[in-house]
Amino acid sequence: MGMILLLAAFSGFFYLLLPGLGAFVVRSRWRRFRSALVEASTCPRIDYGTLRSEKTGEGGRRFRFIGALEAIQDDDLLWLRNRELSLSADMTGQKVFLLPSAPTGAEGPGDTPAMESPPEEAPTEVSWDRVRSLPEGTRVFVAGSLESRDGRGVFRSRPGSELLVIFYDGDEESILRRAVWNGRQRNEYWNPFTPAALAAGTLTGMIFTYFFLKNPPSRIPGILSVGAALVPVLPFLPPGIFAFLLYRRLWARARLLRAERDLVRLPLRFHGEGGGTGTLAAVRAAGAAGGEARPRAAAGTAARAPWLRAARAAARTAAREPVRDVVLPDGERYGCRVHHGRASEILARGGSIRSTSRWRPRAGEEADFFWFGIVDDREDSLPGKSSDPFVECVATPGHPEELARVCEKQARRLEALSVLLFFSGFGVNLLLALRFLARLIP
């Protein structure tokens, strides 16, 4: 009995604990990447006037820069340039990210193509000393502490303020949403720890099998040890493979929802907790009055959803109330206006429509859009585009935080269901395998 418990302990360690620990590490790493990118998008842009002023210096304020690679000096010093200035970045001990190419149609005026295609390839993270060569003109985004010495700007990592360096292609306006959309592991269980852990688990099962089958009274422990050695291949055998395929489908769906959650929250990053617009509380209160605080239904079911009608009425009321705008580092005012109308009206004014697969208005249907962009003092003014490519002029059919919460809640449900399906299919295959081995091993 003691040897069986030892076999179970080894199997749990190699098949569950180590890959599970790696899954948490990988998910945390990509979460830090997305957080660092979102934080970098709020940093001021470095320009010639700022570089020559007293705003930079030994203090190392954080700035961001979008440009192209000009040259590499002494292996660790990048020279970068854009239309306005030239500066450098110290890459000693630095890691860089290579952003995958944008799919065709993902950079249009609306975010519909990108939202409909699930995130596939994550950005590649490599150490700078492993980057062999980069051609001149490679597009690059850099954010971090900037020092100005003798009028020359140098990006350099500091304790607690690491550089974020992303090489990319495509439109610079799509860097942020493409990196947030794709910046996540495809399947957290399969991580750098998993191959070695599965190999060690299989080897451990084979070793136990050898010692148990040498001793005839240890037939049952021997059968169990063979089953333990077969664990890595059991999910791919029928009939459990059907549960495995459904598990993969649901897990991919949950990953899509988590990507939508992060993308739809992007306009709130300048406003802080809750969006700072004063409208989220009204939407929640209206939803609570109707018995539900989250937009679960599609816009086409508004006639059958009293809570949704109440939420929309509250949003229209909140639109007439003062909205707290935010002054961006370059002096532009960024705010939100609730616009009741059609998506085509927003697209005609240069805005983008961003929604989720859980709640998307039908084409041509009117909705209450939370429209984020550059605003002015006029009461009837509608948000417009910024000169900053990272400041989006985007509208969502509902408050972004509410849409994000729906996606997050559904993603958690799908992840729990997919894990249940995986272990159900695996358990069925394991029982069938043990029964077959019991007949095969005398």
C-alpha positions in Angstrom: 0.0 0.0 0.0 2.9 2.3 0.8 4.4 1.8 -2.6 1.1 2.6 -4.3 0.8 5.9 -2.4 4.4 6.7 -3.3 3.6 6.0 -7.0 0.5 8.3 -6.7 2.6 11.0 -5.1 5.2 10.9 -7.9 2.5 10.9 -10.5 0.8 13.9 -8.9 4.0 15.8 -8.7 5.1 15.3 -12.3 1.8 15.3 -14.0 -0.1 18.0 -12.0 2.1 20.0 -9.6 5.0 20.9 -11.9 2.9 21.7 -15.0 0.4 23.6 -12.8 3.2 25.6 -11.3 4.5 26.4 -14.8 1.0 27.4 -15.8 0.8 30.0 -13.0 4.3 31.3 -13.9 3.4 31.6 -17.6 0.1 33.3 -17.1 1.6 35.7 -14.6 4.4 36.5 -17.0 2.0 37.4 -19.8 -0.2 39.4 -17.4 2.9 41.5 -16.5 3.7 42.0 -20.1 0.2 43.3 -20.8 0.2 45.5 -17.7 3.6 46.9 -18.6 2.4 47.7 -22.1 -0.8 49.4 -20.9 1.2 51.4 -18.4 3.7 52.4 -21.1 0.8 53.6 -23.4 0.0 56.2 -20.8 3.6 57.6 -20.6 4.3 60.8 -22.5 5.8 60.6 -25.9 9.4 61.8 -26.3 9.8 64.6 -28.8 12.6 67.0 -29.7 11.3 69.8 -27.5 10.9 67.6 -24.4 14.4 66.1 -25.0 15.9 69.5 -25.0 14.0 70.8 -22.0 14.6 70.2 -18.3 11.9 67.5 -18.2 14.5 64.8 -18.8 17.8 64.2 -17.1 19.4 62.1 -14.5 16.0 61.5 -12.9 15.1 59.1 -15.7 11.4 59.9 -16.3 9.5 57.3 -18.2 8.7 58.1 -21.9 7.7 56.1 -24.9 9.1 56.2 -28.4 7.9 54.8 -31.8 10.3 54.7 -34.6 12.7 52.5 -36.6 16.1 50.9 -36.1 18.9 53.0 -37.5 22.0 51.1 -36.4 23.5 48.8 -33.7 26.6 50.0 -31.9 28.9 47.7 -29.9 26.3 45.0 -29.9 24.2 46.5 -27.0 23.4 50.0 -28.1 20.5 50.6 -30.5 20.2 53.8 -32.4 16.6 54.7 -33.2 15.0 57.4 -35.2 11.7 58.8 -36.3 10.5 61.8 -38.2 11.5 64.2 -35.3 14.6 62.9 -33.5 17.2 60.3 -33.1 18.1 58.6 -29.8 19.6 55.4 -28.4 18.6 52.5 -26.1 21.0 50.5 -23.9 20.1 46.8 -24.4 22.5 45.3 -21.9 20.8 42.3 -20.3 17.5 43.4 -21.9 14.7 41.1 -23.3 12.7 42.1 -26.4 9.4 41.0 -27.8 8.7 40.3 -31.4 5.1 41.0 -32.3 3.5 38.6 -34.8 2.3 40.0 -38.1 -1.2 41.4 -38.1 -3.7 39.2 -39.9 -5.3 40.6 -43.1 -8.1 43.0 -42.3 -7.2 43.3 -38.6 -6.2 47.0 -38.9 -9.4 48.4 -40.4 -11.4 51.3 -38.9 -13.5 49.1 -36.8 -12.2 46.3 -34.6 -14.6 43.7 -35.9 -12.1 41.6 -38.0 -9.6 41.4 -35.1 -12.4 40.6 -32.6 -13.7 37.8 -34.8 -10.4 36.0 -35.3 -9.2 34.4 -32.0 -5.8 35.2 -30.7 -3.3 32.7 -32.0 0.4 33.4 -31.9 1.7 35.1 -28.8 4.6 37.6 -29.1 8.0 36.0 -29.0 10.2 36.9 -26.0 13.9 36.6 -26.5 17.0 37.8 -24.8 18.8 40.6 -26.7 22.1 38.6 -26.7 20.3 35.9 -28.7 19.1 38.3 -31.4 21.5 37.8 -34.3 20.8 40.6 -36.6 18.1 43.1 -37.4 17.8 45.0 -40.7 17.9 48.8 -40.7 14.5 50.2 -40.7 12.9 47.6 -38.5 10.0 49.2 -36.6 10.4 49.4 -32.9 8.5 50.6 -29.8 10.5 51.5 -26.7 9.2 52.6 -23.3 11.1 53.2 -20.1 13.4 55.6 -18.3 15.1 58.1 -20.5 18.3 60.0 -19.6 19.5 63.1 -21.4 23.2 63.6 -21.5 24.7 66.4 -23.6 21.4 66.7 -25.4 21.4 63.0 -26.4 18.5 60.8 -25.2 19.3 57.3 -23.9 16.8 54.7 -22.9 18.2 52.6 -20.0 16.8 50.1 -17.6 16.7 51.2 -13.9 15.9 49.2 -10.8 12.1 48.8 -10.7 11.8 50.4 -14.2 12.7 47.9 -16.9 12.7 48.8 -20.6 9.8 47.5 -22.7 11.1 46.9 -26.3 8.8 45.5 -29.0 9.7 45.0 -32.6 6.7 44.9 -34.9 5.4 45.4 -38.4 2.2 47.0 -39.6 0.4 50.1 -38.4 1.7 51.8 -35.3 -1.9 52.5 -34.2 -2.5 48.7 -33.9 0.6 47.9 -31.7 -1.3 48.2 -28.4 -4.4 46.3 -29.3 -2.5 43.6 -31.2 -0.1 43.0 -28.3 -2.9 43.0 -25.7 -5.0 40.7 -27.9 -2.2 38.1 -28.5 -0.2 38.6 -25.3 -1.3 35.3 -23.6 -0.3 31.7 -23.6 -2.2 29.5 -26.0 -2.6 26.7 -23.3 -1.0 27.3 -19.9 -0.7 23.6 -19.1 1.8 23.3 -22.0 4.7 25.4 -20.7 8.5 25.1 -20.4 8.0 22.8 -17.4 5.6 20.4 -19.0 7.9 18.3 -21.4 10.4 17.5 -18.8 7.7 16.8 -16.2 5.8 14.4 -18.5 9.1 12.6 -19.4 10.0 12.3 -15.8 6.5 11.0 -14.9 6.7 8.4 -17.7 10.2 7.3 -16.6 9.1 7.0 -13.0 6.1 4.9 -14.0 8.4 2.5 -16.0 10.8 2.2 -13.1 8.0 1.3 -10.7 6.6 -1.2 -13.3 10.0 -3.0 -13.5 10.2 -3.5 -9.8 6.6 -4.4 -9.3 6.4 -7.0 -12.1 9.5 -8.7 -11.0 7.6 -9.7 -7.8 4.4 -11.8 -8.6 2.5 -10.7 -5.5 2.8 -7.1 -6.7 0.5 -7.6 -9.8 -2.0 -4.9 -9.0 0.7 -2.2 -8.2 2.4 -3.3 -11.4 -0.8 -2.6 -13.4 -1.2 0.8 -11.7 2.4 1.7 -12.5 1.9 0.8 -16.2 -1.2 3.1 -16.2 0.9 5.8 -14.6 3.5 5.5 -17.3 0.8 5.8 -20.0 -0.8 9.0 -18.5 0.7 11.4 -21.2 -0.9 9.5 -24.1 -4.2 8.5 -22.5 -6.1 11.7 -23.3 -5.5 11.1 -27.0 -7.1 7.7 -27.1 -10.8 7.0 -27.8 -13.3 7.4 -26.3 -11.8 10.1 -24.1 -10.3 12.0 -27.1 -13.8 13.4 -27.8 -13.9 15.0 -24.4 -10.3 16.2 -25.0 -11.3 17.9 -28.3 -14.3 19.6 -26.6 -11.9 20.7 -23.8 -9.6 22.3 -26.3 -12.5 24.1 -28.0 -13.9 25.5 -24.7 -10.5 26.5 -23.5 -9.9 28.4 -26.7 -13.2 30.1 -26.3 -12.3 31.1 -22.8 -9.0 32.5 -24.1 -10.9 34.5 -26.7 -13.2 35.9 -23.9 -10.2 36.9 -21.8 -8.7 38.7 -24.8 -11.9 40.5 -25.4 -12.0 41.5 -21.7 -8.6 43.1 -21.9 -9.2 44.8 -25.2 -12.6 46.3 -24.3 -11.0 47.7 -21.1 -8.3 49.6 -22.9 -10.2 53.0 -23.2 -10.5 53.0 -19.3 -6.8 53.1 -18.7 -6.6 56.9 -18.6 -9.6 57.2 -16.2 -8.5 54.9 -13.4 -10.7 52.6 -11.4 -14.2 52.2 -12.8 -13.6 54.4 -15.8 -14.0 57.6 -13.9 -17.0 58.6 -16.1 -19.7 58.6 -13.5 -21.9 56.4 -15.8 -20.9 52.9 -14.5 -22.7 53.3 -11.2 -25.9 54.4 -13.1 -25.7 51.4 -15.3 -25.2 49.0 -12.4 -28.0 50.6 -10.4 -30.4 50.4 -13.3 -29.4 46.7 -13.8 -29.9 46.0 -10.1 -33.4 47.5 -10.3 -34.2 45.2 -13.2 -32.8 42.1 -11.3 -29.5 41.9 -13.2 -26.4 44.1 -13.3 -24.7 42.6 -16.2 -25.5 42.8 -20.0 -26.0 39.1 -20.7 -28.4 39.5 -23.7 -27.6 40.7 -27.2 -28.9 44.1 -28.2 -31.5 42.5 -30.4 -33.3 41.2 -27.3 -33.8 44.6 -25.7 -37.5 44.4 -26.1 -37.6 41.3 -23.9 -35.1 42.6 -21.3 -36.5 45.2 -18.8 -33.2 45.6 -17.0 -31.5 46.5 -20.4 -34.1 49.1 -21.2 -33.6 50.6 -17.7 -29.8 50.5 -18.1 -30.0 52.3 -21.4 -32.3 54.9 -19.9 -29.9 55.4 -17.1 -27.0 55.7 -19.6 -28.9 58.4 -21.5 -29.5 60.3 -18.2 -25.9 60.0 -17.2 -24.8 61.3 -20.6 -26.4 64.7 -19.6 -24.5 64.8 -16.4 -20.9 66.2 -16.0 -18.3 63.7 -17.2 -14.8 63.8 -15.7 -12.4 64.3 -18.5 -8.6 63.6 -18.3 -5.8 65.8 -19.5 -3.2 63.7 -21.4 0.5 64.4 -21.1 0.5 66.2 -24.5 -2.3 68.6 -23.3 -5.3 66.9 -25.1 -8.5 66.3 -23.1 -9.6 62.6 -23.2 -13.2 61.8 -22.2 -16.2 59.7 -22.7 -19.6 60.6 -24.1 -22.7 58.3 -24.2 -24.0 58.5 -27.7 -27.4 57.0 -28.6 -27.4 56.0 -32.2 -26.0 53.7 -34.8 -22.5 52.3 -35.2 -22.3 53.8 -38.7 -22.5 57.3 -37.3 -19.4 56.7 -35.1 -17.5 55.1 -38.0 -18.3 58.0 -40.3 -16.7 60.4 -37.7 -13.5 58.4 -37.7 -14.2 56.3 -34.6 -13.9 52.5 -34.1 -16.5 50.1 -32.7 -15.3 47.7 -30.1 -17.6 45.0 -28.7 -17.4 41.5 -27.5 -18.8 38.2 -28.7 -21.1 38.1 -25.6 -22.9 41.4 -26.4 -22.8 42.9 -29.9 -25.6 45.1 -31.4 -27.0 44.1 -34.7 -26.0 46.0 -37.9 -28.0 49.3 -38.2 -29.5 49.0 -34.7 -29.4 51.9 -32.4 -27.6 51.5 -29.1 -26.1 53.5 -26.2 -22.4 53.7 -27.2 -19.8 54.8 -24.7 -17.6 56.8 -27.0 -14.0 57.6 -25.8 -11.8 60.1 -27.5 -10.6 63.7 -27.5 -13.2 66.2 -26.3 -13.5 69.9 -25.9 -15.7 72.4 -23.9 -18.7 72.3 -26.2 -21.7 70.5 -24.7 -22.7 68.9 -28.0 -19.2 68.0 -29.0 -18.5 64.3 -29.8 -15.1 62.6 -29.2 -12.5 62.9 -32.0 -9.2 61.3 -32.9 -6.0 62.2 -31.2 -2.6 63.0 -32.7 -1.2 60.2 -30.5 -1.5 56.8 -32.2 -1.9 55.1 -28.8 -4.9 57.2 -27.8 -7.9 55.5 -29.3 -11.1 57.0 -30.6 -13.3 54.0 -29.8 -16.9 53.3 -28.8 -18.4 50.3 -27.0 -22.1 49.3 -26.9 -22.3 49.5 -23.2 -19.9 50.4 -20.4 -16.5 48.8 -21.1 -16.2 47.6 -17.5 -19.6 45.9 -17.6 -18.7 44.2 -20.9 -15.4 43.1 -19.5 -17.0 41.6 -16.4 -19.4 39.5 -18.5 -16.4 38.2 -20.5 -14.4 37.4 -17.4 -17.3 35.6 -15.7 -18.1 33.5 -18.8 -14.4 32.7 -19.3 -14.1 31.3 -15.8 -17.1 29.2 -16.3 -15.8 27.8 -19.6 -12.3 27.1 -18.0 -13.9 25.2 -15.2 -16.1 23.2 -17.6 -13.2 22.5 -19.9 -11.1 21.1 -17.0 -14.0 19.0 -15.9 -14.3 17.6 -19.4 -10.6 16.9 -19.6 -10.5 14.9 -16.4 -13.7 13.1 -17.2 -12.3 11.9 -20.6 -9.0 11.1 -19.0 -10.7 9.1 -16.1 -12.7 7.0 -18.6 -9.6 6.2 -20.6 -7.6 5.4 -17.5 -10.2 2.9 -16.2 -10.4 1.2 -19.6 -6.6 1.0 -19.8 -6.4 -0.5 -16.3 -9.0 -3.1 -17.2 -7.2 -4.0 -20.4 -3.9 -4.3 -18.5 -5.5 -6.5 -15.9 -6.4 -9.0 -18.6 -3.1 -8.6 -20.4 -0.8 -9.0 -17.3 -1.0 -12.4 -15.7 
